[in-house]
């Protein structure tokens, strides 16, 4: 769940990074990382998606180029800040993608943009998370360090050499705990359904959530809903990245065909 410290092209906002700026893009894809993840997760995605797409990765505080910034522990204020930052970059059609914690943030931001700006994404891609109106299936952010690290190991998203580095983990644990607290304490209170398609993704061997809990994303839209199962565990976006991005590219091409 921890990514490297390398940063990409940074906008005037410390919250947003465009790994490969594309002024001619027909669609902007805002990407939200999982707990502990940074914008660099999406650094190479532009190479695998249609040329008409511009990636804008959201950089949460407490990681990579924002190591000194205090992480949030609740989703509502975090989403409010992000929605305000994104409001400056809504000059073209846009979609939102989020994995795990990122999916919850993306959903809340979509709802806020509708309320504040009167706009909606052309699509919401929700990956590796139960539907936002359901409680998180487990609570680990409050566990003692050793048990918390054991659960991180079970998620299979943090390299073992990092988990075994006591000095580094001592530095990372506050940020990781904060991210998990954001995710685990959030349950959507949005009463109005989105009016855009939702695509949900899950790993075929993800034992953190059930098929039904992910399928419940379909209850959050008045538009179409598609659920795709990808081979792999919770972090299929890494272990099966090539296949996953091929499928994501296919879905985005369908969206682009309606925009062009």
N, C-alpha and C positions, 0 to 999 in steps of 0.2 A: 504494500500500500504506500510505500515511500518511493518517491522518484528522485532522480538526480538533481543536482543544483543548477544545471545549465538552464539559462533562460533564452528566449527567442526575441524577435522584434517586439518591443514594448510600445504601446500607444502612450498618449499623454496621460492616460488613466493607468494607475498601477494595477487595476483590477482586470485589464483586458490585454491579451497578447495575440497578435496576428502572426503566426509562424511564417506564412507566405502571403503577404498582402496581394490582393487581386481586385484592383479598381473596376475591372470589367465584369465582375461576378454578377450573376443573376440571382443568386441566393446566398445569404450569409448564414452560416451554421454556428450558433453559439454552443460551446461545449463546456460541460460542468464535470469536474473530476470526482472520483470516489474519495472516501475518507483517507486522509494522509496523502492524497495525490495532488500533483501540481499541473500547471498548464503544459508542461513538457510531455505529458501523456499523449497529447494530441499533435505533437510536433510534426510527425510524418504523415498525418492523415490526408493532407492535401494531395499527396502523391498517389493516393488510391481512390479518390473520389472524383466525380466529374469536374472538368476544368471550369465550369460555370459556378463552382462553389468556392466561397471564401470561408476558411476556418477562423473563428475568433474564440480563443480559449480563455475561460474565466480563471483568474489566478486568485485563489482564496488566501487570506492572511495566514502567516505562520509557516510558510514553506518557500523553497526556491529563492527568488529574488525578494520575497517578503518575509524572510525569517524572523525579523525583529518585530513584526506586526502581531498584535494580540489576536488569536483566533476567537471566533464567535462560539457560543455554547447553545444558542437557540436559533431556530431557522427563520422565524418571522423578521427580526431586525436584519439578519444577513440578507434575506431576499429583498428587503426594502432598499438596501444600499445597492445591491446588484441591479435591480430594476431601474434605479435612477441612473446608474452608469450606462446601462444598455440603451437608455432612451436617446442617447446621442448618436446611436448607430443603427437607427431603424429607417434609414433612407432607402431601403430596398426590401423585398420579401426576405423573411428570415425563418429559420427553424431552430429548435432547441434540442440538444442531446445531453443526457446525463446518465452516468452509471452509478448505481447504488445510492449513496448520499446525494450524488449529483442529480439523480432523477427526481428526488424530492425537491431539491432547490429549483430545478428547471420547471417543475410543475407550479410551484408557488410563484416564481417569477412570471410565468405565463399568465397566471391569474392577476397578478399585480399590474402587468402591462396592459391588460384589458381594462382594468379599473382606472388606471392613471392616464394612459395614452390612447385608449380606445382602439388598440390594435391587438391582433392575435398572431401567433406563429402560423405558418402554413402547415406545420406539423410538429408534434412533440414526440421525440424518441426517448422512451423510458426503458432503461437497461438495468437488469440485475437488482430490482427492488420490488417489494410488495407495493400494492396500490396505496396511494397517499392517505386514504381514509381508514386504512387498517393499521393497528399497532405493530410496531417492530416486533418480530418473533422472539427476540432476546435482548437482554440488557447486560452490556459488559463494561460500559464506560466507568463504572464505580468499582470494578474488581481490583483487588491488590495487584501490584505490578506483575508478579510472576504468573498469576492466572490470566491477567489481561494479555500478556505476551503470548501465553499458550493459545489463547483464542485467536490472536492475530496469526499465529502459525497455522491454525486450522483453516483460516480464510485463504491461505496459500497466495497471498498477494504481496508479502514482504520477504525479500531475500533472507535466507537463513543467516548469512554472515552479518547482516544488519541486526537481526533479532538477538544474536549472540554477542554483539558488541555493547557491553554494559554502558560505556561512556556515551556512545551515540544514542542508545535507547533512552538514557536518562534525559538527554537533550530533546528527543522526539516525543516522548510520552505525553507531555502536556498538550501538544498540538493534536496528537492522535486521539487522546481522551476527549478533547473538546469536539473534534469532528464526530466521534461516535455519539457524544451527548446530543449534538445537533440532530443527528439522524434518529436516535432512539427516543427522544422526547417529542418528536414531531408527529402529529396526526392532523390532517387537513380539516379545516373548518369551513372550506369553501362550499357555499350552497348552490352556486351556479356552475353548471357543467361547461366545459370548453366547447367551442364550436370549430374545432379543428381535428383532423385525424390524429390518432395516437397509435404509434407502433411500440409494442413492448417486446423486449428480448430477455431470455433467460437461458442459463446454462443447463444442459441436460443432466449434469451431475451436481448441480447446486443444491446442497442439503440444508441451506440456510432458510429457504422459503419453498413453499409448495407451488405447484402449477396453478392452483386455484387463486392463491394470493397474488400472483403476477397477472393472471387473467382478469382480475378485478379492476385493472386499469381501464378496462372497457366501460366501466360504470361512470367514468369521469368525462365522457365526451358525448355530445349530440351527433357527432360525425362518425366516421368509420373507425373500426378498431382492428388491429392485426397483431397477433402474438406469434413470435418466431422463437423457436428453440434451437440453440447453437450447441454443438458438442463442447463439453468442458464443464468446469466447476464455476464458482462465483466469478472468477476472473477470466472468463472465456474471451474477453476483449483483448487479452494478451496471448493466452495459450492457443487460441484459434483466430488470431487477428486477421490473417489473410482472408479466411472464409467470411468472418464477420464483416469486414470492410467491403467485400464483394457484395454481400447481401445489402448492407447499408447503401452502397452505391446504386444498386438496383432500385431500391425504394426511393432514393433521392432523384434518380432519373425520371421516375414516374411523376414526382412532384414538379420537376422542371418542365416536363412536357405540358403541364397545365399553365405554366408561367410564360413560356416562350411564345 
